[in-house]
Amino acid sequence: MTFLVNCLKGIMIGSGAILPGISSGVLCIIFGIYEKLLDSILNFFKDIKNNIRFLFPIIIGIAIGVLVFSNFLNYFLINFPLQTKSIFIGLILGSIPSLIKETSKKTNFKPIFLLYTFFAFLVAIFLVYLENVIPNTSTNLNFSFLYLISAGFVMSIGIIVPGISSTIILMLMGVYNIYLSSISSLYFPILIPIAIGLILGCLLFMKLTNYLLNNFYEKTFYSIIGFSLGSVLVLMPSISSFLSGFISLLCILLGFLIFSLFGKK
């Protein structure tokens, strides 16, 4: 049962690495595996058996999410954007009390911590603005090998840091469209250099994030809360009537309830 649950989490995390506005890091936070994921990868050889048991279903799920279920989830985002986005908002909002509770286990709350949340929230808002104004029409196939490695390296920030969408980074570098088409067609001359940069970047930023969590736990976690709240703005659906607003509210409450029930388990 645990294998299946972790595989399902991996599918959602993999989808989050592709879909605009959704952060894989936030999804890891929502599913309560963010810190354990960092620890299992960075300290893999200290407990190989248990780390493989934890990571293997998640890795399988991520691969499935990237290759298959991202299209399935994208279908719902295109055809049922109001309901789908609202449920994701509910999931994110539902994760915030758990984040605060988790932080409170190690330290007492101080009002100054909210400054980190507010600053991270402002950064997230700025990234939302960039994602809305940056044109996303590049189909250039003539990127150099090193440029694609650097794109994958910078993209890793959006995967490791909760609340920062990797899609905005790829849009900034002009490779988002070709990245999506290369995944759907498994065009390895594009995917391999991006994967190389992604792996190198993930290792570096995981170590950095782990260092921050170990040495500045409260500040880091309250910043993560700010980024998570900012990601809600990316997912905010268009409300055109009282009915659509009511449906959105119900779906947000549904997402919040799903996380509350799922989080307890």
SULGIQUI-V701496 format. One record per pair of residues at least 24 apart in sequence whose ideal C-beta (glycine too) atoms are under 6 Angstrom apart, sorted by the first residue. I is the first residue (numbers start at 1). GAP is how many residues later the second one is. D is the distance in Angstrom with one decimal. If there is no record, write none. Layout:
# SULGIQUI-V701496
{{I/GAP/D} {I/GAP/D}}
This chain:
# SULGIQUI-V701496
{{3/54/4.7} {6/51/4.0} {6/52/5.1} {7/50/4.2} {7/53/5.7} {7/54/4.1} {10/48/4.0} {10/51/2.1} {10/52/4.4} {11/50/4.3} {11/53/5.2} {11/54/4.0} {11/58/5.1} {13/49/5.6} {14/48/3.8} {14/51/2.4} {14/52/4.3} {15/50/4.4} {15/54/5.7} {15/55/4.4} {15/58/4.7} {17/142/5.9} {17/149/5.9} {18/52/4.4} {20/147/4.6} {21/144/5.5} {21/213/3.6} {21/214/5.8} {23/139/5.8} {23/140/5.4} {23/141/5.9} {23/142/5.2} {23/208/5.5} {24/135/4.8} {25/135/6.0} {25/136/5.5} {25/137/3.4} {26/136/4.7} {26/137/5.6} {26/202/5.3} {26/205/5.3} {29/66/5.6} {29/133/5.1} {30/61/5.2} {30/65/4.6} {38/168/5.3} {38/172/5.0} {42/164/5.9} {42/168/5.7} {81/156/5.8} {82/155/4.5} {82/162/5.9} {82/166/5.7} {83/168/4.9} {85/150/4.4} {85/152/4.4} {86/151/5.9} {86/162/4.4} {86/165/3.5} {86/166/4.9} {87/164/4.9} {87/167/6.0} {87/168/4.0} {88/147/5.2} {89/143/5.3} {89/146/5.3} {89/163/5.2} {90/162/4.1} {90/165/2.2} {90/166/4.2} {91/164/4.4} {91/168/5.0} {92/136/5.7} {92/140/5.6} {93/163/5.7} {94/162/4.1} {94/165/3.2} {94/166/5.7} {95/164/6.0} {98/165/5.6} {99/126/5.3} {103/115/6.0} {103/118/4.5} {106/111/5.8} {107/111/4.9} {113/105/5.7} {113/109/4.4} {116/103/5.1} {116/106/4.5} {116/107/4.6} {117/105/4.7} {117/108/5.1} {117/109/3.9} {120/103/4.2} {120/106/2.8} {120/107/4.8} {121/105/4.0} {121/108/5.4} {121/109/5.0} {124/39/5.3} {124/103/5.1} {124/106/2.0} {125/105/5.7} {127/41/5.5} {128/105/4.9} {128/106/5.2} {130/38/5.8} {131/37/4.6} {134/37/4.8} {136/35/5.2} {136/40/5.7} {138/36/4.2} {138/39/5.8} {139/38/5.7} {145/48/5.0} {148/45/3.7} {148/46/5.2} {149/44/4.7} {149/47/5.3} {149/48/3.9} {151/24/5.0} {151/43/6.0} {152/42/3.8} {152/45/2.8} {152/46/3.9} {153/44/3.7} {153/47/5.8} {153/48/4.0} {155/43/5.9} {156/42/5.2} {156/45/2.9} {156/46/4.5} {156/49/5.6} {157/48/5.9} {160/42/6.0} {160/45/4.2} {160/46/5.8} {160/49/5.9} {162/62/4.9} {162/65/5.3} {162/66/5.8} {163/64/2.3} {163/65/5.1} {163/67/5.5} {163/68/4.8}}
